[in-house]
Amino acid sequence: MKKLLPVLPLTLLGVSEMNHAYADELPFTLSGHVRVNYGHQDWQLPEFRDGFEFESIKLGVSGSSDQFSYKAEYRWYENTDFDTIRFADLTYHYDEQTEITAGITQTPFGLQPFASNNFWFSVNYYLGFEDDYDAGVKINHQRGAWDFQAAYFMNDEYNDAAEFGRYSFDVADDGEYRNQEDGQYNLRANYTGNFIQGGTTEIGVSYQYGEILNLDTLDDGDMSAYAAHLRHTQGNFKVELQYIDYDYDLAVPDEQSDDRIALSSFTFPFLAAADGETYSANLVYSVPYQFSHIESLTCYSEYSEAKGEDTSGMRSSQWINGCSFGWDKLFVYVDSIQGKNMWFSGGPGVGLDLGGRQETTHRLNINLGIYF
């Protein structure tokens, strides 16, 4: 046995070199991140206001073959103790103007790919209208300065409204308000033009319609939403504006209120207004100065709010000021977040008067990630 020991490291080295050579020739690209997070939440008891923790790890894969391309991403969240798929889709590139994508893919609604630039997104994310992924098929067609998208989604990514450990915010079964997404159509049109010298403007509209199955009555209600959105880039400045109007017409039991709906993500369900509006406005500045190490320094001020339209409705808002920057493979977000009657910021829900904490709260959040 002792005679074999000197040979073993050489063998392992040879295997390692073979694996490294094989990895360089893989027909796909691996990507991911490892992130840690510091947070200060002023609404918590003094003993629990500050915390530094491992936040998440991500693994992604992407590639192409002939007229097809594919991508998938999976995440593990340590601070909320769950793992989830974000997306997994296959795209057929019919020609230079048209492509068809199927799988768990992003819903074409509102500003794309995101309606915000900070780490915590806008109120639209928590209502399922930003960076949302469902299971279905969509068509993307570009014609000159126009970009058209149409999609049908059979259900959410898990087809289980009681599964709260997910990345996207979806209609939930919380045990009392029991609804589930049961088919959804999306249409989106976006025009890119140069209306102001030296600037680029994107103007678009989106529409969404879906059936909502009530798990108590087993009857279908429905939901509809439309959005108007604009993104203008002028030099180092960017302005983003968006308006959304949405309405859930729910087939609830007779004794239950239909002015609210349960949504869930990141292992927690909460209540949101079933009929409401959202507004968002962002001002973003890409700092043009050259630093010895820091690159892509961007600062932003982003405000968004949601308000329920029924008598139980109440304004929920989120105002985020911060900066993000890259340093080699390190990427950092520093965000100051003011929330009011907002689920993410210590409030009981979104767009509803549910009592509980309704005053303005403050969260300081610093996220540091290694991206590869």
Secondary structure, DSSP 8 states (H G I E B T S, - for coil): -GGGTTHHHHHHHHHHHHHHHHHHT-SSEEEEEEEEEEEEETTS-GGGSEEEEEEEEEEEEEEEETTEEEEEEEEEETTTTEEEEEEEEEEEE-SSSEEEEEEEEE---SSSS-S--STT--HHHHTT-SS-EEEEEEEEEEETTEEEEEEEEEEESSS-TT----SS-EE-B-SSSBEEEEEEEEEEEEEEE--STTEEEEEEEEEEEEEEEETTT--EEEEEEEEEEEEEEETTEEEEEEEEEEEEE----TTS-SSEEEEEETTEEEEEESEEEEEEEEEEEE-----SS-EEEEEEEEEEEEEESSTTB-EEEEEEEEEEEEETTEEEEEEEEEEES-GGGT-SEESB--SS--SEEEEEEEEEEEE-
